[in-house]
């Protein structure tokens, strides 16, 4: 096999010394986070850049390999060869390699790959931060600009907070989950998100922003800063005080901080695939696209089968689980 790339096993030290990658999901930080919750990271270098595969045992002889947001578009024609190279380095129990492709051209890989249930958001909005703040504001929808100013007029104050307020934020997040029918990780997961970001050598800056009104915190967001990119990860709000538009004030504060930090883009990290009023998350689409930016459609998840027979069994089980999960969410 004549590969046009160099893929080699590495250790955490080599990964930490490698060139910065495009996404925080391919960093040692993310690998360490996931290793605390049932995943085992396998480290590689792909042409000198970090390439992390997350491996998980599921029981009944099922194991999966998952690669979030890698490789980049330049490896589109080499994805099958990369998969075959990885196969020799991964445990034999792996049924498939699931790629969460970050390609901004939305091109699907070759037919040998099977479309799978998306894990990370395939469609998102990315705001160009190389412009000045006034220009960014002017490119927002008028309603968004109005709501940013309304929050200020209503006395909403946004502050960057320490991990000590995470319990209060998580209480808000549970309130949000109940209202919007979303599924959360346990509190311990979000604590680890912040604890690991304190390890400066990992190069990740995680910030908690809280919006306060009349002495009470009514909303909060978590944003990740890495390699001149900012990503909005999680958002929560109380049922009371939403009319004061704290969500708009929070996003604008995070965007401004990202500009001041030298970031070149702000990723809203997930919207519905189109402006469909019947979509259950249509409100999220309108909210996030209101800040301007470019809508990006990524291919999402695709599987490379390593064990075709067991993969078929797993696919049936995954389809049943997804069906019932969506049914529960609609209740």
N, C-alpha and C positions, 0 to 999 in steps of 0.2 A: 504494500500500500504506500503510495507516494503522497505523503501529506504536505500541504502547504502551510502547516502550522507546527508549533512545538508545544506539546502538552506533556508535562512531567509532574510526578508527585512532589509534594513539598511539605514542609512542616510549618507550624504557626509562626516560627521566627522568620522563615523566608517570606511568608505572606506579609508579615508586618513590615518587612524591608522592601517589598515590591512596589511598583508604581501604583499611585492611587487609582482606584477603579471608578466607574461611572456611577454606580448605585451603592448606597449604604447597605443594601441587601446582600452585597457580595464582599462585605468587609469581615475582618476577624471579630469585630464587635458583634455583628449579627450572628456569626457562627457560635460565639461564646454564649450569647443570649439563648439561642435555640438549644444548645447543649444542656442547658438547665431544665429543659422541658421535653425530654425524650428523643432528641435528635442527636446524631453523631456526625460531626463535620469531617469531611475528607478534603484535604487541601491539595490544590494543584497550582501550577503556573501555566498559563496559556500565553505563549509568546511574551513571557516576562511579567504578565499581569496576574493578579490574584484571581483564582477560579475555584469557587467553593461549592462542593456538593454536599447536601444534607441527606443523611441516611436515617431511616426509621424502621424499626421492627413493629409489625402490626399484629402478630400472633397468627396461628394457624399456618405457619410457614410463609406468611406474606411479609415482604419488606419492600420499601420503596426508596428510590433516590430522587431527590428534588433539587433543581437548580434555579434559584430565583434571580431573575433579571440578568441572565447571561446565556450565551455569549452575545456580543454586539452584532450589528448588521453585516459587518465585513466577513463574518463566518457563516453566512447563510448557505453558501454552496459547500461548506465543509461540515455541516451539522451531523450528517450520518457518520462521517469518518471520526469526528470527535466522540460520538457515542460509542463507536466500536473500540476506540482507544480507552475510554473510561471503563468499559465493560471488563477489561482485564485487571483493573485496579479496584473494582467494587466487590463486595461480598456476593457470592453466588446466589444467595437467597433473594436478591433484588429482582422483582418482577419486571420493572421498567425504570426508565429514566424520564422524569417529568421536567420539561423545560418551561419556565415561565418567561417567555421571550419578550425582551424590551424593545424590539425593533419598532421604530417610529413609522416605518413605511407600511406596516400592517400586512406584510407578505407572509403567507403561510409557508411552512417548510414543505419538503417533498412529500409525496403520497404515502411513503413508508411510515410517516409519523401520524398518529391518531389524535384528533382534537379531544381535549380533556376539559373537565370542569376547571374554570379559572380560579386561581387562588389569590394572586395580587390583582388589583384593578387593571383591566385591559384598556379602558378609556379614561383619560384624565385631561386636566387643563393645566398648562404650564405658562406662567407669567414671566415675561422677559424683564429682568431687573437691571439690565444695562442702561435703561432710560432713567431720567430723573423722576422724583416722586410725583411732581405735578403732571408729567406726561402719562405716568401710569394711572393716576387718578382720572385724567381726562379720557382714557381709553376704556374705563369702566362704564357699565350701564348707568344711566342717570339715577335709577332707583337705588343702586348700590351706593353711589356717592351720597345720595340723600340720607340713606340709613347710617352711613359712617358718621355724618354730621349730626344726625338725630341722636345717636348714642352719646355723642359728646355733649349735646344740648341737654340731654336727660341726666347728665352727671355721671355717666359710666366711666370708670377709671380702670385702665388695664395695667397690670403689673406682672413682671417676670418673677416667679415664685420659686421657693426651694422645695425639695422633696418632702419636707414636713407637711405640706398642704396636699400631698397626694391622696391621703385617705379621704379628705373632704371632696377632692375632685372625683375620686372613684365613686363616692356616694352620689354625686351628680350624674356620673356616667351610668350608674344603675338606673337612675330615674329616666335618663334619656333612652336607655335600652328598652325599658318597659313601654315608653311612649312610642318609640319608633320601631319596635320589634326587631332589634338587632341582638347579636350574640356577643358576649364579652369573654375575655380571658379572666382568670381569677386575679385578685388584687396583687398577689405575689409576682405575677408576670410583669405588671407595670412598674412595680418596685425594682425589679431586676433591670428593666429598661433604663431606669435612672441610675441605679447603682453602678452598672457597667460603664455608663457614660462618664463617670468620675475618673475612670482609668485614662488619663490623658494620652497615653501611648496609643490608644485605639483611635484617636482622632475624631471622635463623635461628640457633638454638642447637642444634648437633649434639653429642651426648655419647656417649662410649664407656665402658661400664661393664664391668669385669672382676671375676670371682669367683675368689678365691684360696684354696687349701687347701694347708697344709703347704709354703708358699713357692712353689707352682706355680699358674699361672693355668689353670683348668679349664673356664671358660665365659665368654662375654661377649655383651653386647647393644649395639645402637646405637639411640638414641632421639632424636627430633626435637622441639624445643620451639619453638612459634610461636603468637603471638597468643592466649595463655592456653590453648593446647591442647598436649598431649603425645601423640606417636605413636610406638609401638614399631615400628621399621623392620626390623631384622635381628637374628637370634640365632644363636649358635654354641656348641658344646660339644665337649669331648674325649670320646672313648669311655670313658676312665677317670674316675672320680670322680663320675659321674652319680648314684650312689646317695646322695650327700651333698646332693642337691637344690639345686645352685647356681642353676638356672633360676628357682626360686621366690624365692630371695634377691635375685637381680638385678632381677626385676620389682618386688618390694616396695620396693627401694631407689629405682628409677626413679619409682615412684608417689609415694613420700614426697618426693623431690626436686621432682616436679611440683607437689605441694601447697605446698611451701615457696616455690616460684617464683610461686605465685598462679594456677596453671592451674586451669581449671574442669572439664576432662575428660581422660581418658587412653584413647587409642584403641589397642586391641590389633591393629588393622589386618589382619584377615583370619582367618576360620575357615571350615570346610566349611559348606554351606548348612543342614545339620541334624545331629541327634545320631544318625547312622547308623553302627553298629559296623563295617559292611562297608566304609566309606569309608577309603581309604588314609591319610588325614590325620585319622582319628578321634581319635588321641591328642592332636593339636593342639587339636581342639575341646574335649576334656575339660580340657586344661591351661588354655586361655585363659578358658573360661567358669567355671572354678573360682574366678577372682578376682572373681566377681560382675559387676555391671554390666548394661547393657541390650543385648540382641542386636538389631542393626540389619540389615535386609535392603534393600539398594539395588538399583535396576534393572540396574546394570551397563552394558555397552556397547551402543550403538545407532548404526547408520550412516545418514547422509543421503546418498543417491546423487547424484553430480554428473555422472557419465558411466555410464549404465546398462549399456551393452554391455561396456565394459572392466571395470566393477565385477563383472559376472558372471564374467569370466575370472579376475579377482583372487580372488573368493570360492572358486572351484574350487581354485586354487593354495593358498590359505590353509587350506582344509579338508584337503587332502592333507598339507600340512606339519604341521598340528595332529594329524592321525591318526598320522603316523609319530613325531612327538615324544612323544605319549602312549605309543606302543608301546615306544619306547626307554626311557622312564621306568619301565615295568613290568618291565624286564629285571633 
